[in-house]
């Protein structure tokens, strides 16, 4: 039974066409494993910097309704390691979504992200490996801890991001 669920979740990630579809999977897997959820989030894409030796995957400005993903690593991974792209996106969105649910402690957020990934994908999936130790898969990604949105950063909002939480047609 559990193997079937893991196969369904893995196939859903594989078939996801875009960031909003991956986020819907994130919300569903968190709800299934942790029993908590929230809606009304936006996703911003911004160049949060980073160089050859370090980059930030994303951040959640505390008490906001936006998750910010760093465009630079998304582009790099999509070109150089496309087989990791969706699992990486899933992980970053999962990590920041857990922050948005009120878990601010970085170590606890990582533990919960691993717990969700392992329960929903199994130990052998790339998303679980990334959650267990992102540096073993992508050595230059770092977790910034709590930090505000950097000033002067231009952010592009992703349309229809949290679509299952939208109760109106705009």
GULOTOR-745763 format. One record per residue: residue number from 1; residue in one letter; x, y negated, z of N, C-alpha, C, O in turn. Coordinates in steps of 0.1 Angstrom, whole numbers, plus 5000, padded with zeros to 4 digits. Example, Ala and Ser with C-alpha at 12.3 -4.5 7.8 and 13.67 -1.06 7.14 Angstrom:
> pos  code  nX  nY  nZ  caX  caY  caZ  cX  cY  cZ  oX  oY  oZ
> 1  a  5132  5057  5078  5123  5045  5078  5132  5033  5078  5142  5033  5085
> 2  s  5128  5022  5071  5137  5011  5071  5129  5000  5079  5134  4989  5080
This chain:
> pos  code  nX  nY  nZ  caX  caY  caZ  cX  cY  cZ  oX  oY  oZ
> 1  x  5008  5012  5000  5000  5000  5000  5009  4987  5000  5007  4978  4992
> 2  x  5018  4987  5009  5027  4975  5010  5035  4973  4997  5038  4962  4993
> 3  x  5040  4984  4992  5048  4983  4979  5039  4977  4968  5045  4970  4960
> 4  x  5027  4981  4968  5018  4975  4958  5017  4960  4959  5017  4952  4949
> 5  x  5015  4955  4972  5015  4941  4974  5027  4934  4970  5027  4923  4963
> 6  x  5039  4940  4973  5052  4934  4969  5053  4933  4954  5058  4923  4949
> 7  x  5049  4944  4947  5049  4944  4933  5040  4932  4927  5044  4926  4918
> 8  x  5028  4931  4933  5019  4920  4928  5025  4907  4930  5024  4898  4921
> 9  x  5031  4904  4942  5037  4891  4945  5049  4889  4936  5050  4878  4930
> 10  x  5057  4899  4934  5069  4897  4925  5065  4894  4911  5070  4886  4904
> 11  x  5054  4901  4906  5049  4899  4892  5043  4885  4891  5044  4878  4881
> 12  x  5037  4881  4902  5031  4867  4902  5041  4857  4900  5040  4847  4893
> 13  x  5052  4858  4908  5064  4849  4906  5070  4849  4892  5072  4839  4886
> 14  x  5071  4861  4887  5077  4863  4874  5068  4856  4863  5074  4850  4854
> 15  x  5055  4857  4865  5046  4851  4855  5043  4836  4857  5038  4830  4848
> 16  x  5047  4831  4868  5045  4817  4871  5051  4808  4859  5062  4810  4856
> 17  x  5042  4799  4854  5047  4791  4843  5054  4778  4847  5061  4772  4840
> 18  x  5051  4773  4860  5056  4760  4864  5057  4759  4879  5053  4768  4886
> 19  x  5061  4747  4883  5063  4745  4898  5050  4746  4905  5050  4752  4916
> 20  x  5039  4740  4900  5026  4742  4908  5022  4756  4910  5017  4760  4921
> 21  x  5024  4765  4900  5020  4779  4902  5029  4786  4912  5024  4794  4920
> 22  x  5042  4782  4912  5051  4788  4922  5047  4783  4936  5047  4791  4946
> 23  x  5043  4770  4937  5039  4765  4950  5026  4772  4955  5024  4774  4967
> 24  x  5017  4775  4946  5005  4782  4950  5008  4796  4956  5002  4800  4966
> 25  x  5018  4802  4950  5023  4815  4956  5029  4813  4969  5027  4821  4978
> 26  x  5037  4802  4971  5043  4799  4984  5032  4798  4994  5032  4804  5005
> 27  x  5022  4790  4991  5011  4788  5001  5004  4801  5004  5001  4804  5016
> 28  x  5001  4809  4994  4994  4822  4997  5003  4831  5005  4998  4838  5014
> 29  x  5016  4832  5003  5024  4841  5010  5026  4836  5025  5027  4844  5034
> 30  x  5027  4823  5027  5028  4818  5040  5015  4820  5048  5015  4825  5060
> 31  x  5004  4818  5042  4991  4821  5048  4990  4835  5052  4985  4839  5063
> 32  x  4994  4844  5043  4993  4859  5045  5002  4863  5057  4998  4872  5064
> 33  x  5014  4858  5058  5023  4862  5068  5023  4855  5081  5024  4860  5091
> 34  x  5022  4841  5080  5023  4833  5092  5009  4829  5097  5007  4824  5108
> 35  x  4999  4830  5088  4985  4826  5092  4983  4811  5093  4974  4807  5099
> 36  x  4991  4803  5086  4990  4789  5087  4991  4783  5073  4997  4789  5064
> 37  x  4985  4771  5071  4985  4765  5058  4982  4750  5059  4977  4745  5070
> 38  x  4984  4743  5049  4980  4729  5048  4979  4725  5033  4984  4732  5025
> 39  x  4971  4715  5031  4969  4710  5017  4973  4696  5016  4978  4690  5025
> 40  x  4971  4690  5004  4974  4676  5002  4988  4672  5000  4992  4661  5002
> 41  x  4997  4682  4996  5011  4678  4994  5013  4674  4979  5006  4679  4970
> 42  x  5023  4666  4978  5028  4663  4965  5042  4667  4963  5049  4670  4973
> 43  x  5047  4669  4951  5061  4673  4948  5067  4662  4940  5062  4658  4930
> 44  x  5078  4657  4945  5086  4647  4938  5099  4653  4934  5105  4661  4941
> 45  x  5103  4650  4922  5116  4654  4917  5125  4642  4916  5121  4632  4911
> 46  x  5137  4643  4922  5146  4632  4923  5160  4637  4923  5163  4649  4926
> 47  x  5169  4629  4918  5183  4632  4919  5188  4628  4933  5191  4617  4936
> 48  x  5190  4639  4941  5194  4637  4955  5209  4638  4956  5215  4638  4967
> 49  x  5216  4638  4944  5230  4638  4945  5236  4653  4946  5229  4662  4945
> 50  x  5248  4653  4949  5255  4666  4950  5266  4666  4940  5265  4660  4929
> 51  x  5276  4673  4943  5287  4674  4934  5291  4688  4931  5283  4697  4933
> 52  x  5303  4691  4927  5307  4704  4924  5307  4713  4936  5304  4725  4934
> 53  x  5310  4708  4947  5311  4716  4959  5299  4716  4969  5299  4723  4979
> 54  x  5289  4709  4966  5277  4708  4975  5265  4701  4969  5267  4692  4961
> 55  x  5253  4707  4971  5241  4700  4967  5230  4703  4977  5231  4713  4984
> 56  x  5220  4695  4978  5208  4697  4986  5197  4702  4977  5195  4696  4966
> 57  x  5191  4713  4980  5180  4718  4972  5167  4710  4972  5161  4708  4962
> 58  x  5164  4705  4984  5152  4697  4986  5152  4691  5000  5160  4694  5008
> 59  x  5141  4684  5003  5139  4678  5016  5124  4675  5018  5117  4673  5009
> 60  x  5121  4675  5031  5107  4671  5035  5109  4659  5044  5113  4661  5056
> 61  x  5106  4647  5039  5106  4635  5049  5095  4637  5059  5083  4639  5056
> 62  x  5099  4638  5072  5090  4641  5083  5078  4631  5083  5079  4619  5080
> 63  x  5067  4637  5086  5054  4630  5087  5049  4624  5074  5043  4614  5073
> 64  x  5053  4631  5063  5049  4626  5050  5040  4637  5043  5037  4647  5049
> 65  x  5036  4635  5031  5029  4645  5024  5036  4648  5011  5029  4652  5001
> 66  x  5049  4647  5011  5057  4650  4999  5068  4659  5001  5076  4657  5011
> 67  x  5070  4668  4993  5082  4676  4992  5091  4671  4981  5085  4668  4970
> 68  x  5103  4669  4983  5112  4664  4973  5122  4675  4969  5129  4680  4978
> 69  x  5123  4678  4956  5133  4687  4951  5143  4680  4943  5140  4670  4936
> 70  x  5155  4684  4945  5167  4678  4938  5167  4683  4924  5168  4695  4921
> 71  x  5165  4674  4914  5165  4678  4900  5178  4684  4895  5178  4693  4887
> 72  x  5189  4679  4900  5202  4684  4895  5204  4699  4896  5207  4705  4886
> 73  x  5202  4705  4908  5203  4720  4909  5193  4727  4901  5196  4738  4895
> 74  x  5181  4722  4900  5171  4728  4891  5176  4730  4877  5174  4740  4871
> 75  x  5181  4719  4872  5186  4719  4858  5198  4728  4857  5199  4735  4847
> 76  x  5207  4728  4866  5219  4736  4866  5215  4751  4866  5220  4759  4858
> 77  x  5207  4755  4875  5203  4769  4876  5195  4773  4864  5197  4785  4860
> 78  x  5186  4765  4859  5178  4769  4847  5187  4772  4836  5184  4781  4828
> 79  x  5198  4765  4834  5207  4767  4823  5218  4778  4826  5220  4786  4817
> 80  x  5224  4778  4838  5235  4787  4840  5231  4800  4846  5237  4810  4844
> 81  x  5220  4801  4853  5215  4813  4860  5200  4814  4859  5193  4814  4870
> 82  x  5194  4814  4847  5180  4814  4846  5173  4826  4853  5161  4824  4857
> 83  x  5179  4837  4855  5173  4848  4862  5171  4845  4877  5163  4852  4884
> 84  x  5177  4834  4882  5176  4830  4896  5166  4819  4898  5161  4816  4909
> 85  x  5162  4812  4887  5155  4800  4887  5142  4801  4896  5140  4793  4905
> 86  x  5133  4810  4892  5120  4810  4899  5121  4814  4914  5114  4809  4923
> 87  x  5130  4823  4917  5133  4827  4931  5139  4815  4939  5135  4813  4950
> 88  x  5147  4808  4932  5153  4796  4939  5142  4785  4941  5141  4780  4952
> 89  x  5134  4783  4931  5123  4773  4933  5114  4778  4944  5110  4770  4953
> 90  x  5110  4791  4944  5102  4796  4955  5108  4794  4968  5101  4789  4977
> 91  x  5121  4796  4969  5127  4795  4982  5127  4780  4987  5124  4777  4999
> 92  x  5131  4771  4978  5132  4757  4982  5118  4752  4986  5116  4745  4996
> 93  x  5108  4755  4978  5094  4751  4981  5089  4757  4994  5083  4751  5002
> 94  x  5093  4770  4996  5089  4777  5009  5095  4770  5021  5089  4767  5031
> 95  x  5108  4768  5020  5115  4762  5031  5109  4748  5034  5107  4745  5046
> 96  x  5107  4740  5024  5102  4726  5027  5087  4727  5031  5083  4718  5039
> 97  x  5080  4736  5026  5066  4738  5030  5065  4742  5045  5056  4737  5052
> 98  x  5074  4750  5049  5074  4754  5064  5077  4742  5072  5071  4740  5082
> 99  x  5086  4733  5067  5089  4720  5074  5076  4712  5075  5072  4707  5085
> 100  x  5068  4712  5064  5056  4704  5063  5045  4709  5073  5036  4702  5076
> 101  x  5047  4721  5077  5037  4727  5086  5041  4725  5101  5035  4729  5110
> 102  x  5051  4717  5103  5055  4712  5116  5067  4719  5122  5071  4716  5133
> 103  x  5074  4728  5115  5086  4734  5120  5098  4726  5115  5102  4726  5104
> 104  x  5103  4718  5125  5114  4709  5121  5128  4715  5124  5138  4711  5118
> 105  x  5129  4725  5133  5141  4731  5136  5146  4739  5124  5139  4747  5119
> 106  x  5158  4736  5119  5164  4741  5107  5166  4756  5108  5162  4764  5099
> 107  x  5171  4761  5119  5173  4776  5121  5160  4783  5121  5159  4794  5115
> 108  x  5150  4778  5128  5137  4784  5128  5130  4784  5114  5124  4794  5111
> 109  x  5132  4773  5107  5127  4773  5093  5133  4783  5085  5126  4790  5077
> 110  x  5146  4785  5086  5153  4796  5078  5148  4809  5082  5146  4818  5073
> 111  x  5146  4812  5095  5141  4825  5100  5127  4828  5094  5124  4839  5089
> 112  x  5119  4818  5095  5105  4819  5089  5105  4822  5074  5097  4830  5069
> 113  x  5113  4814  5067  5114  4816  5053  5119  4830  5049  5114  4837  5040
> 114  x  5128  4835  5057  5133  4849  5055  5122  4859  5058  5120  4869  5051
> 115  x  5115  4857  5069  5104  4865  5073  5093  4866  5063  5089  4877  5059
> 116  x  5089  4855  5057  5079  4855  5047  5084  4862  5034  5077  4870  5029
> 117  x  5096  4859  5030  5102  4865  5018  5103  4880  5019  5100  4887  5010
> 118  x  5108  4884  5030  5110  4899  5032  5097  4906  5032  5095  4917  5026
> 119  x  5087  4900  5039  5074  4906  5040  5067  4907  5027  5060  4917  5024
> 120  x  5068  4897  5019  5061  4896  5006  5068  4901  4994  5062  4906  4985
> 121  x  5081  4901  4994  5089  4906  4982  5097  4919  4985  5100  4926  4976
> 122  x  5100  4921  4998  5108  4933  5001  5123  4929  5002  5127  4918  4997
> 123  x  5131  4937  5008  5145  4934  5010  5153  4933  4997  5163  4926  4997
> 124  x  5149  4940  4986  5157  4940  4974  5155  4929  4964  5161  4929  4954
> 125  x  5145  4920  4967  5142  4910  4957  5152  4898  4959  5156  4895  4970
> 126  x  5154  4891  4948  5163  4879  4948  5158  4868  4958  5166  4862  4964
> 127  x  5145  4866  4958  5139  4856  4967  5143  4859  4981  5146  4850  4989
> 128  x  5143  4871  4985  5146  4875  4999  5161  4873  5001  5165  4869  5012
> 129  x  5169  4877  4992  5184  4875  4993  5187  4860  4995  5196  4857  5003
> 130  x  5180  4852  4987  5183  4837  4988  5178  4833  5002  5186  4825  5008
> 131  x  5167  4838  5007  5162  4833  5020  5171  4839  5031  5173  4832  5041
> 132  x  5177  4850  5029  5186  4856  5039  5199  4848  5040  5204  4845  5051
> 133  x  5205  4845  5029  5218  4838  5029  5219  4831  5015  5225  4837  5006
> 134  x  5214  4819  5014  5215  4812  5001  5229  4810  4996  5231  4810  4984
> 135  x  5238  4809  5005  5252  4806  5001  5258  4818  4995  5268  4817  4987
> 136  x  5253  4830  4997  5259  4842  4990  5254  4843  4976  5261  4849  4967
> 137  x  5243  4836  4972  5238  4836  4959  5242  4823  4952  5246  4823  4940
> 138  x  5240  4812  4959  5243  4799  4953  5251  4792  4964  5246  4785  4972
> 139  x  5264  4793  4963  5273  4788  4974  5273  4773  4976  5278  4769  4987
> 140  x  5268  4765  4967  5269  4751  4969  5257  4744  4974  5257  4732  4976
> 141  x  5246  4752  4977  5234  4746  4982  5235  4745  4997  5240  4754  5004
> 142  x  5231  4733  5003  5232  4731  5017  5218  4727  5022  5210  4722  5014
> 143  x  5216  4728  5035  5204  4723  5041  5207  4710  5048  5216  4710  5057
> 144  x  5200  4699  5045  5204  4687  5051  5199  4684  5065  5203  4675  5071
> 145  x  5190  4693  5070  5184  4690  5083  5174  4679  5081  5170  4676  5070
> 146  x  5171  4673  5092  5161  4662  5091  5168  4650  5085  5178  4645  5091
> 147  x  5162  4645  5075  5168  4632  5069  5156  4625  5062  5148  4631  5056
> 148  x  5157  4612  5062  5147  4604  5055  5150  4605  5040  5161  4608  5036
> 149  x  5140  4601  5032  5142  4600  5018  5152  4589  5016  5151  4578  5021
> 150  x  5163  4592  5008  5173  4581  5006  5167  4569  4999  5158  4571  4990
> 151  x  5171  4557  5002  5166  4545  4996  5171  4544  4982  5182  4548  4979
> 152  x  5163  4538  4974  5167  4536  4960  5166  4547  4951  5170  4546  4939
> 153  x  5161  4559  4956  5161  4571  4947  5148  4570  4939  5137  4568  4945
> 154  x  5149  4572  4926  5137  4572  4918  5131  4586  4918  5138  4596  4916
> 155  x  5118  4587  4921  5112  4600  4922  5101  4602  4911  5093  4593  4910
> 156  x  5101  4613  4905  5090  4616  4895  5081  4626  4902  5085  4637  4906
> 157  x  5068  4622  4902  5058  4631  4908  5053  4642  4898  5051  4639  4887
> 158  x  5052  4654  4903  5047  4665  4895  5032  4665  4895  5026  4665  4905
> 159  x  5026  4664  4883  5012  4664  4882  5006  4677  4886  5011  4688  4883
> 160  x  4994  4676  4892  4986  4688  4896  4994  4698  4904  4992  4710  4903
> 161  x  5002  4692  4913  5010  4701  4921  5003  4710  4931  5004  4722  4930
> 162  x  4995  4704  4940  4988  4712  4950  4974  4714  4946  4965  4710  4953
> 163  x  4972  4720  4934  4959  4720  4928  4948  4728  4935  4936  4724  4934
> 164  x  4951  4738  4943  4941  4745  4950  4935  4737  4962  4925  4740  4967
> 165  x  4942  4726  4966  4937  4718  4977  4929  4706  4972  4923  4699  4980
> 166  x  4929  4704  4959  4921  4693  4953  4907  4697  4951  4903  4707  4945
> 167  x  4898  4688  4957  4884  4692  4956  4876  4682  4947  4864  4681  4948
> 168  x  4883  4675  4939  4877  4666  4930  4884  4667  4916  4895  4672  4915
> 169  x  4877  4661  4906  4883  4660  4893  4887  4646  4890  4878  4637  4891
> 170  x  4900  4644  4887  4904  4630  4885  4907  4626  4871  4911  4615  4869
